[in-house]
Amino acid sequence: TASSPRITYVALGNSLGFGLWDFSRGGYVYRYGAALAADTGATVSLINLSVPGWTSSDLLNALRNRWTFRLSVMSAQVVTWDIGGNDLLRARDRYIAGTCGGLDNQECLREAVTTFGSNWRAIVREIATLRGGRPTVYRTMDLYYPFVAQDAASGRLPVLLPYLRQTNDIIRATGCGVRVANVYAAFNGSYDAPRQPALYLSFDGYHPNAAGHAVIAGQLRALGYEPAIAIPVSCS
């Protein structure tokens, strides 16, 4: 209606945010946008800037140097982002190929987590700076693990899963008004006895299917819509 509030929702991320392989509803971003409108009664303008294949370095570079991203975040009352899966995926591929480096063939995995941590903190600072202390709903998510069955069968799981856990620990420690959807638990359960999230994966065995995207959107929706007030740019 003419009196309905208006909300600009900006989504940042990789192929998850893009909605790859969710042919019914366009991915968790569009599902979450619909929930946002239904729950608040607002008219929601969605700007989805998610790019398949992006790493944390790509997102950080865009937030620093691409005006489309900067102006969009400046205008948003709701910002979501998912990033980091491709950082670990590339390192995992190198580990499997035996080209990861180090005496234990795990150097690239350690480097991936370290680089992600630095990028993650910088991403949060960039988003907070662009919002300039205005009330904002900041929502993100930790990472699920789609390779439990394969890596358990090959004996790789005890090596690789701890790196995902370290990455998720970085995400979950963000604080400062950034609420984190617990997607890992929804998909995989515990770290001690992880399950293969087969029901939530598409035919490629990696990206979520429609049911998986619905779960992610539901986890975000469950966090509510309380905004953070004047999030400090030194956060994280």
C-alpha positions in Angstrom: 0.0 0.0 0.0 1.0 3.6 -0.2 1.8 3.6 3.5 3.9 0.5 3.4 7.6 1.0 4.5 10.2 0.5 1.9 13.3 -1.7 2.5 16.3 -2.1 0.3 17.9 -5.5 0.7 21.4 -6.1 -0.8 22.7 -9.6 -1.1 26.4 -10.3 -1.5 28.1 -13.7 -2.1 28.9 -16.4 -4.5 26.9 -19.0 -6.4 24.8 -19.7 -3.2 23.5 -16.2 -3.2 23.2 -16.3 -7.0 20.7 -19.2 -6.5 22.4 -21.7 -8.8 20.3 -24.8 -9.4 17.2 -23.5 -7.5 14.9 -23.6 -10.4 11.7 -23.0 -8.4 12.3 -19.9 -6.3 15.7 -18.4 -7.4 17.7 -19.3 -4.3 17.8 -18.4 -0.7 18.2 -14.7 -1.4 14.8 -14.4 -3.1 13.2 -16.7 -0.5 14.6 -14.6 2.3 13.5 -11.4 0.5 9.9 -12.8 0.3 10.0 -13.7 4.0 11.3 -10.2 4.8 8.4 -8.6 3.0 5.8 -11.0 4.5 7.1 -10.7 8.1 7.5 -6.9 8.1 4.8 -5.8 5.7 7.4 -3.7 3.8 7.9 -3.3 0.1 11.3 -4.9 -0.5 13.6 -3.8 -3.3 16.2 -6.6 -3.8 19.6 -6.0 -5.3 21.4 -9.3 -5.7 25.1 -8.8 -6.3 26.2 -12.4 -5.8 28.6 -13.8 -8.4 29.2 -17.5 -8.9 32.8 -18.6 -8.3 33.8 -15.7 -6.1 36.1 -16.0 -3.2 36.5 -13.8 -0.1 39.2 -11.9 -2.0 36.8 -11.2 -4.9 34.1 -9.8 -2.6 36.5 -7.7 -0.6 37.9 -6.2 -3.8 34.4 -5.4 -5.1 33.4 -3.7 -1.8 36.5 -1.6 -2.0 36.6 -0.7 -5.7 33.3 -1.2 -7.5 30.9 1.6 -7.1 27.9 -0.6 -7.9 28.7 -2.6 -4.8 29.6 0.5 -2.7 26.5 2.5 -3.5 24.2 -0.5 -3.1 25.4 -1.3 0.4 25.2 2.4 1.3 21.5 2.4 0.4 20.6 -0.9 2.1 18.7 -1.4 5.3 19.3 -5.2 5.1 22.6 -6.8 4.0 23.3 -10.5 3.7 26.4 -12.2 2.5 27.8 -15.7 2.1 31.4 -16.3 1.2 34.3 -18.6 1.8 33.2 -21.9 0.2 35.3 -21.4 -2.9 38.3 -20.4 -0.8 38.3 -23.9 0.8 37.1 -25.7 -2.3 40.2 -24.6 -4.3 42.5 -25.6 -1.4 40.7 -29.0 -1.1 41.3 -29.6 -4.8 45.0 -28.9 -4.4 45.2 -31.2 -1.4 43.5 -34.1 -3.3 45.9 -33.5 -6.2 48.9 -33.6 -3.9 50.0 -30.0 -4.7 48.9 -28.3 -1.5 52.5 -27.8 -0.3 54.2 -28.3 3.0 55.6 -31.6 4.4 52.1 -32.7 5.2 50.5 -31.5 1.9 48.3 -29.1 3.9 50.0 -25.8 3.5 47.4 -24.4 1.1 44.6 -25.3 3.5 46.3 -23.4 6.3 46.9 -20.4 4.0 43.3 -20.5 2.8 42.0 -20.2 6.4 44.4 -17.5 7.2 43.6 -15.5 4.1 39.9 -16.0 4.6 40.1 -14.7 8.2 41.9 -11.6 7.1 39.4 -11.0 4.3 36.4 -11.7 6.4 37.3 -9.1 9.0 38.0 -6.6 6.2 34.7 -7.4 4.5 32.8 -6.7 7.8 34.7 -3.4 8.2 33.9 -2.4 4.6 30.2 -3.1 5.0 30.0 -1.3 8.3 31.9 1.7 7.0 29.6 2.0 3.9 26.6 1.9 6.2 28.1 4.7 8.2 26.5 3.7 11.5 22.9 3.7 10.2 20.6 1.0 11.6 21.1 -2.1 9.5 20.1 -5.7 9.5 23.4 -7.6 9.1 23.0 -11.3 8.4 25.5 -13.9 7.3 25.9 -17.7 7.6 28.5 -20.3 8.3 29.5 -22.9 5.7 28.1 -26.4 5.2 30.3 -29.3 4.0 29.0 -31.2 0.9 31.8 -33.8 0.8 31.3 -35.8 4.0 30.6 -39.1 2.2 33.4 -38.8 -0.3 36.0 -37.6 2.1 35.0 -40.2 4.8 35.3 -43.0 2.2 38.7 -41.8 1.1 40.0 -41.2 4.7 40.4 -37.5 4.0 37.6 -36.2 6.3 39.7 -36.1 9.5 42.2 -33.9 7.7 39.8 -31.6 5.8 36.9 -31.0 8.1 38.9 -29.2 10.8 39.8 -26.5 8.3 36.1 -25.9 7.6 35.5 -25.8 11.3 38.2 -23.2 11.7 36.6 -21.1 9.0 33.2 -21.4 10.6 34.7 -20.4 13.9 35.9 -17.2 12.3 32.5 -16.5 10.9 30.7 -17.2 14.1 33.0 -15.0 16.2 32.1 -11.9 14.1 29.9 -10.3 16.8 29.1 -6.6 16.7 25.5 -7.0 15.7 26.1 -9.4 12.8 23.9 -12.4 13.3 25.0 -15.7 11.8 22.7 -18.4 10.5 23.8 -21.9 11.6 23.7 -23.5 8.2 26.4 -26.1 9.0 24.3 -27.6 11.8 21.2 -27.6 9.6 23.0 -29.4 6.7 25.6 -31.5 8.5 24.6 -31.8 12.2 27.7 -32.0 14.4 31.4 -31.8 13.7 32.0 -35.0 15.7 29.6 -37.1 13.6 28.8 -35.1 10.5 26.1 -36.3 8.1 26.2 -36.1 4.3 23.5 -33.4 3.4 22.3 -35.4 0.4 18.7 -34.2 0.7 19.8 -30.6 0.4 22.2 -30.9 -2.5 21.6 -30.5 -6.3 22.8 -33.0 -8.9 26.3 -31.6 -8.8 26.7 -32.8 -5.2 27.9 -29.4 -4.1 25.4 -26.6 -4.5 22.1 -26.6 -2.7 18.9 -27.7 -4.4 15.5 -26.0 -3.8 15.2 -27.7 -0.5 18.6 -26.6 0.6 18.0 -23.0 -0.4 14.7 -23.1 1.6 16.6 -24.3 4.6 19.2 -21.5 4.3 16.4 -18.9 3.9 14.6 -20.4 6.9 17.8 -20.2 9.1 18.2 -16.5 8.2 14.5 -15.8 8.8 14.7 -17.4 12.2 17.3 -14.7 13.3 14.6 -12.0 13.1 15.1 -8.5 11.8 16.5 -6.6 14.6 19.0 -4.1 13.2 22.4 -3.4 14.6 22.8 0.2 15.7 26.1 2.0 14.8 28.2 -1.1 14.3 31.8 -0.1 15.0 34.0 -0.2 11.9 36.7 -1.8 14.1 34.5 -4.9 14.5 36.1 -8.2 14.0 
